[in-house]
Amino acid sequence: MRLQDKARIKFFEAYFHGMSMVERLVHGASLNVFDRDMIENPYPFYNKMRDQRPIHYSLALRGWWVTSFDLVQEALKDKRFGADVRAYPQRADRIRKQIAHDPERLKNFENPSMLGLDPPDHSRIRRLAQQGFLHKFIASLEPRIALIVDNCLTTIDNDPVFDVVEALAKPLPATVIAEMMGLPESDHAQFQRWSEDLIDGTGTNDIGKLEKSMLASRQLTNYFRKIIAQKRDEKGDDLIIQLIRAEEEGDKLTEQELYNTCQLVLVAGHETTTRLISNGLYLLLKSPDCWQQLRANPDQIPAAVEEMLRFEPPVQATQRFVREELDFHGHKFKKGDLVFLSIAGGNRDPAVNDHPEDFNIEREKINQVSFGYGIHLCIGASLARMEAKVAFEKLLEKYPDLNLVDPDPHWGDNPFFRGHEVLQVRKASNKGA
């Protein structure tokens, strides 16, 4: 790493530390998303913020934080909050100046995926993309998902200890979404690496990770450019061919929108599910009674998955921009203000979930916004739930007495995507090995 890059990182670390101290002195609570204590366990910070200032302006991030469940849900469905930063000239022009030296990044900024769009463009692209995620079709994938899980677990049959992230949580969703898109099996490992690099570039001040993320974005765009060109002459019904047909039938899906949609579906289609599976297994093995209860009652797994999503959401927060000057529960928001909506904070709100700090797979009513809410509700939510359900069914069946090698494994550094980079587990029958 270059000396100037190291200096820049140290500057940002000092800046966030200083601003969080000021916030703590003035308001009694603060959120420094790059603080190691918060990365390891962010929930006490969100809980304190929600109790004291559920709507809080962060000096460090120069944006508002909303941490109570009802307010997060309200903002996610309120049309006065938008996802498209280009609607705010001051913010957009500042970003354009920062990336003006990189034509590819500038092009991507001017042509965001549906995640960064507002209606009507968001509605149009989402309508096209969600055809590949209809509930009936997702349900039909269960046998194939089960076979993929079996194949993943076969690779570690003779290993007394294995990393569940590398063996199952990563390859399962990557393989499923790639097959849905009709991508060659020989490319699966490569686009999995691109996807990881893209995610690593969010919520970080590490120059190296940012550069790798930008490179991955360019490489994925070039990859899809070639794949789409090939598929224009193919027959079939995979997701990419469906999108191409929709474009040709006059739904005005531009070439860039096609690339962006493919990239978003590929990355979102497996990164969050990877964390759902690994986070969920960690929670179950930290609570052996829960593991044994599901072993005896596998029909409770879907409910347990909902509690995993609530308790350790893979995506910790999402962002919106204020579309017009407004009063939001006594706080004056200006047009263009950045607002972070805390999924993690909302999910642990005692106003909507009794005893929210308890991981309880028998919870009767689970209130969570881990897949979002409103018009941006994740189109792949049913698929993620299905993959997690099958993964846990197979793990419980094949390894009924798993246990954690490290009871307190290291959490990844990304403050917005929570998960373990490595989660080693041991097969109990080989404990003496």
C-alpha positions in Angstrom: 0.0 0.0 0.0 1.3 3.5 -0.9 2.3 5.8 1.9 -0.2 8.4 0.9 -2.9 5.7 1.0 -1.9 4.7 4.5 -1.9 8.3 5.6 -5.4 8.8 4.1 -6.7 5.8 6.0 -5.2 7.0 9.3 -6.8 10.4 8.7 -10.2 8.9 8.2 -9.8 6.7 11.3 -8.8 9.8 13.3 -11.7 11.8 11.8 -14.4 9.2 12.6 -12.9 8.7 16.1 -12.9 12.4 16.8 -16.4 13.0 15.5 -17.8 10.1 17.4 -16.3 11.5 20.6 -17.9 14.9 19.9 -21.3 13.2 19.3 -20.9 11.2 22.6 -20.1 14.3 24.6 -23.0 16.3 23.1 -25.7 13.7 22.8 -24.6 10.9 25.1 -24.4 8.4 22.2 -22.6 8.0 18.9 -22.1 5.6 16.0 -18.6 5.1 14.6 -19.2 2.3 12.1 -15.4 1.7 11.8 -14.8 1.2 15.5 -13.6 -2.4 16.1 -15.9 -2.8 19.1 -18.9 -1.8 17.0 -17.9 -4.1 14.2 -17.6 -7.1 16.6 -21.0 -6.3 18.3 -22.9 -3.3 16.9 -26.1 -4.0 18.7 -25.3 -2.2 22.1 -24.5 0.9 20.0 -27.7 0.8 18.0 -29.7 0.0 21.2 -28.3 3.0 23.0 -28.9 5.2 20.0 -32.5 4.0 19.6 -33.2 4.5 23.3 -31.7 8.0 23.4 -32.0 9.4 19.9 -33.9 7.2 17.5 -33.4 9.9 14.9 -29.8 11.1 15.1 -27.5 13.2 12.9 -24.1 11.6 12.6 -21.3 14.2 12.3 -18.8 11.6 11.1 -21.0 10.2 8.3 -22.7 13.5 7.6 -26.1 11.9 7.5 -29.1 10.9 9.7 -29.4 7.6 11.4 -32.9 6.1 12.1 -32.8 3.1 14.5 -36.3 2.3 15.6 -38.4 -0.3 13.8 -41.5 1.7 13.0 -39.5 4.7 11.8 -37.3 2.5 9.6 -40.4 0.9 8.1 -42.1 4.2 7.6 -39.1 5.8 5.8 -38.7 2.7 3.5 -42.3 3.2 2.2 -42.4 7.0 2.3 -42.2 8.4 -1.2 -40.4 11.5 0.2 -37.3 9.4 0.6 -35.5 8.3 -2.6 -32.7 6.0 -3.6 -31.4 7.9 -6.6 -28.5 10.2 -5.6 -28.5 11.9 -9.0 -31.7 13.8 -8.1 -29.6 16.0 -5.7 -27.2 18.2 -7.8 -24.8 19.1 -5.0 -24.2 15.5 -4.0 -24.2 14.2 -7.5 -21.8 16.8 -8.8 -19.4 16.2 -6.0 -19.4 12.5 -6.8 -18.9 13.2 -10.5 -15.8 15.3 -9.8 -14.4 12.6 -7.6 -14.7 10.0 -10.4 -14.2 12.1 -13.5 -10.8 10.5 -14.1 -12.5 7.1 -14.5 -15.0 7.0 -17.5 -16.3 3.5 -16.6 -17.1 4.5 -13.0 -18.7 7.7 -14.3 -20.8 5.7 -16.7 -22.0 3.4 -14.0 -22.8 6.3 -11.8 -25.0 7.8 -14.5 -26.7 4.5 -15.1 -27.4 2.9 -11.6 -28.9 -0.5 -11.0 -32.5 -0.6 -9.8 -31.2 -0.6 -6.2 -30.3 3.1 -6.8 -33.3 4.1 -8.8 -36.7 5.6 -8.0 -40.0 5.2 -10.0 -40.8 5.1 -12.8 -37.4 3.6 -13.9 -37.2 1.4 -10.8 -40.7 0.0 -11.3 -40.0 -0.8 -15.0 -36.7 -2.6 -14.4 -38.0 -4.4 -11.3 -41.1 -5.7 -13.1 -38.8 -7.3 -15.7 -36.3 -8.7 -13.3 -38.8 -10.2 -10.8 -40.2 -12.5 -13.5 -37.3 -14.9 -12.8 -38.1 -14.9 -9.1 -41.8 -15.9 -9.1 -42.8 -18.0 -6.0 -43.9 -21.0 -8.0 -40.6 -21.1 -9.9 -38.5 -20.7 -6.7 -40.4 -23.5 -5.1 -39.6 -25.8 -8.0 -35.9 -25.3 -7.4 -35.9 -27.1 -4.1 -34.7 -30.5 -5.4 -31.9 -28.9 -7.4 -30.9 -26.8 -4.4 -30.8 -30.0 -2.2 -28.6 -31.7 -4.8 -26.2 -28.7 -4.8 -26.0 -28.8 -1.0 -25.2 -32.5 -1.1 -22.5 -31.9 -3.6 -21.0 -29.2 -1.5 -21.0 -31.4 1.6 -19.5 -34.3 -0.2 -16.3 -32.3 -0.7 -15.7 -32.3 3.1 -16.9 -35.8 3.9 -13.4 -36.8 5.2 -12.6 -33.6 7.0 -13.2 -33.7 10.8 -13.1 -29.9 10.7 -14.3 -27.6 7.9 -15.0 -24.0 7.1 -18.7 -23.8 6.5 -18.3 -20.5 4.7 -16.0 -21.9 2.1 -17.6 -25.4 1.9 -21.3 -24.4 1.7 -22.3 -20.8 2.4 -20.4 -19.3 -0.5 -20.7 -22.0 -3.3 -24.4 -22.8 -2.7 -26.0 -19.4 -3.5 -23.4 -18.6 -6.1 -24.1 -21.8 -8.0 -27.9 -21.4 -7.7 -28.0 -17.9 -9.0 -25.5 -18.6 -11.8 -27.6 -21.5 -13.0 -30.7 -19.4 -12.9 -28.9 -16.9 -15.1 -27.6 -19.6 -17.5 -23.9 -18.9 -16.8 -21.2 -21.5 -17.5 -20.1 -23.6 -14.5 -16.5 -22.9 -15.4 -17.1 -19.2 -14.6 -18.7 -19.7 -11.1 -15.5 -19.4 -9.0 -14.4 -16.2 -10.9 -17.6 -14.3 -10.5 -17.8 -15.3 -6.9 -14.4 -13.6 -6.4 -15.7 -10.5 -8.3 -18.8 -10.4 -6.1 -16.7 -10.6 -2.9 -14.5 -7.8 -4.1 -17.5 -5.6 -5.0 -19.0 -6.0 -1.5 -15.6 -5.5 0.2 -15.5 -2.1 -1.5 -18.6 -0.8 0.3 -18.4 0.8 3.7 -14.6 1.0 3.8 -11.8 3.5 3.7 -9.2 0.9 2.6 -7.8 2.2 -0.8 -6.8 -1.3 -1.8 -10.3 -2.7 -1.3 -11.8 0.3 -3.1 -9.6 -0.3 -6.1 -10.3 -4.0 -6.2 -14.0 -3.2 -6.0 -13.9 -0.8 -9.0 -11.8 -3.3 -11.0 -14.4 -6.1 -10.2 -17.2 -3.9 -11.4 -15.5 -3.2 -14.7 -14.7 -6.9 -15.2 -18.2 -8.0 -14.4 -19.6 -5.5 -16.8 -17.3 -6.7 -19.6 -18.1 -10.3 -18.7 -21.9 -9.7 -19.0 -21.3 -7.7 -22.2 -19.9 -10.9 -23.8 -22.4 -13.2 -22.2 -25.4 -11.1 -23.3 -24.0 -10.9 -26.9 -23.8 -14.7 -27.0 -27.3 -15.2 -25.6 -29.0 -12.9 -28.1 -28.9 -15.7 -30.6 -29.7 -18.5 -28.1 -33.0 -20.1 -27.2 -34.0 -20.8 -23.6 -35.7 -19.4 -20.6 -32.9 -18.4 -18.2 -33.1 -15.0 -16.5 -30.7 -13.2 -18.9 -32.6 -14.5 -22.0 -35.9 -13.3 -20.3 -34.4 -9.9 -19.8 -33.2 -9.7 -23.4 -36.6 -10.7 -24.7 -38.2 -8.1 -22.6 -35.9 -5.5 -24.0 -36.7 -6.6 -27.5 -40.4 -6.5 -26.8 -40.3 -2.8 -26.2 -39.9 -2.4 -22.5 -37.0 0.0 -23.1 -34.4 -1.9 -21.1 -31.2 -0.2 -22.3 -27.9 -2.1 -22.8 -26.4 -0.5 -19.7 -29.6 -1.4 -17.6 -29.2 -5.0 -18.8 -25.6 -5.1 -17.6 -26.4 -3.5 -14.3 -29.4 -5.7 -13.6 -27.4 -8.8 -14.3 -24.6 -7.6 -12.0 -27.0 -6.7 -9.2 -28.9 -10.0 -9.4 -25.6 -12.0 -9.4 -24.0 -10.2 -6.5 -27.2 -9.7 -4.3 -28.3 -13.2 -5.2 -25.5 -14.9 -3.3 -23.7 -12.4 -1.0 -26.6 -11.9 1.5 -27.5 -15.6 1.4 -23.9 -16.5 2.2 -24.1 -14.5 5.4 -27.6 -15.7 6.2 -26.3 -19.3 6.2 -23.1 -18.7 8.1 -24.6 -16.3 10.6 -27.5 -18.6 11.2 -25.3 -21.7 11.8 -23.2 -19.6 14.2 -26.3 -18.7 16.2 -27.6 -22.3 16.3 -24.3 -23.7 17.4 -23.9 -20.9 20.1 -27.3 -22.2 21.4 -27.0 -26.0 21.3 -30.5 -26.4 22.6 -31.8 -24.7 19.5 -29.7 -27.0 17.3 -31.1 -30.1 18.9 -34.6 -28.7 18.8 -34.4 -28.3 15.1 -32.8 -31.7 14.8 -35.9 -33.2 16.4 -38.3 -30.8 14.6 -37.0 -29.9 11.2 -40.4 -28.4 10.3 -39.5 -25.5 12.5 -36.5 -24.5 10.3 -38.4 -21.8 8.3 -39.4 -20.0 11.5 -35.8 -20.3 12.8 -34.5 -18.7 9.6 -36.8 -15.7 10.2 -35.3 -15.4 13.7 -31.8 -15.6 12.2 -32.6 -12.8 9.9 -34.0 -10.7 12.7 -31.1 -11.4 15.1 -28.1 -11.2 12.8 -29.2 -9.5 9.6 -26.7 -9.9 6.8 -27.3 -6.3 5.6 -27.1 -4.0 8.6 -28.4 -0.8 7.1 -29.6 0.8 3.9 -29.6 4.4 2.7 -32.0 6.9 1.3 -32.0 10.6 0.3 -34.5 13.2 1.3 -36.5 14.2 -1.8 -38.0 17.4 -0.4 -37.7 19.5 2.7 -39.7 17.9 5.4 -40.4 17.5 9.1 -39.8 13.8 10.1 -41.0 13.3 13.7 -39.8 16.6 14.9 -36.5 16.7 12.9 -36.0 19.1 10.0 -34.7 17.2 7.0 -33.3 19.1 4.0 -33.6 18.1 0.4 -30.7 15.9 -0.4 -29.9 14.8 3.2 -28.5 11.4 3.5 -30.4 9.0 5.8 -29.2 5.6 7.0 -32.0 3.3 7.9 -30.7 0.8 10.5 -32.1 -2.7 9.8 -30.0 -4.0 12.7 -31.3 -1.4 15.1 -34.9 -1.8 14.0 -34.8 -5.6 14.3 -33.8 -5.4 17.9 -36.4 -2.8 18.9 -38.2 -4.0 22.1 -41.3 -2.0 21.0 -42.0 -4.7 18.3 -40.1 -7.8 19.5 -40.2 -8.9 23.1 -36.9 -9.6 24.7 -35.1 -8.7 21.4 -31.6 -9.6 22.7 -32.6 -13.3 23.0 -32.2 -15.6 20.0 -35.5 -17.5 20.2 -36.5 -19.8 17.4 -39.9 -20.3 19.1 -40.7 -16.6 18.9 -44.4 -16.4 17.9 -44.3 -13.2 15.9 -41.1 -12.0 14.3 -40.9 -8.4 13.1 -37.9 -7.8 10.9 -36.9 -5.7 7.8 -33.8 -7.7 6.8 -35.0 -7.9 3.2 -36.1 -4.3 3.1 -39.6 -3.0 2.9 -41.8 -1.1 0.4 -40.9 -0.9 -3.3 -37.3 -2.0 -2.8 -38.2 -5.2 -1.0 -35.6 -7.8 -2.1 -36.9 -9.7 -5.1 -34.7 -12.7 -4.1 -36.0 -13.0 -0.5 -37.9 -16.3 -1.3 -34.9 -17.8 -2.9 -32.6 -16.9 0.0 -35.1 -18.4 2.5 -35.4 -21.6 0.4 -31.6 -22.0 0.2 -31.1 -21.4 3.9 -33.9 -23.9 4.7 -32.4 -26.6 2.6 -28.9 -25.9 3.8 -29.9 -26.3 7.5 -32.0 -29.4 6.8 -29.0 -31.1 5.2 -26.5 -30.0 7.9 -28.8 -31.3 10.6 -29.4 -34.5 8.8 -25.7 -35.2 8.0 -23.9 -33.7 10.9 -26.4 -33.7 13.9 -23.7 -33.0 16.4 -21.7 -30.1 14.9 -19.9 -27.7 17.2 -17.9 -24.5 16.8 -14.1 -24.8 16.7 -13.9 -21.2 18.0 -16.8 -20.0 20.2 -16.1 -16.4 19.3 -15.0 -16.3 15.6 -13.8 -13.1 14.1 -16.5 -10.9 12.3 -15.7 -9.4 9.0 -14.7 -5.7 8.8 -17.5 -4.4 6.6 -19.9 -2.4 8.8 -22.8 -2.7 6.4 -22.6 -6.4 5.5 -22.2 -8.5 8.6 -20.8 -12.0 8.5 -17.9 -14.3 9.2 -15.1 -14.6 6.7 -14.3 -18.0 8.2 -16.5 -20.2 10.4 -14.8 -23.5 11.3 -17.0 -26.3 12.7 -16.1 -29.7 14.0 -18.0 -33.0 13.4 -18.6 -34.4 16.9 -17.9 -38.0 15.8 -14.4 -36.9 15.0 -13.7 -34.8 18.1 -10.8 -36.9 19.1 -9.1 -36.6 15.7 
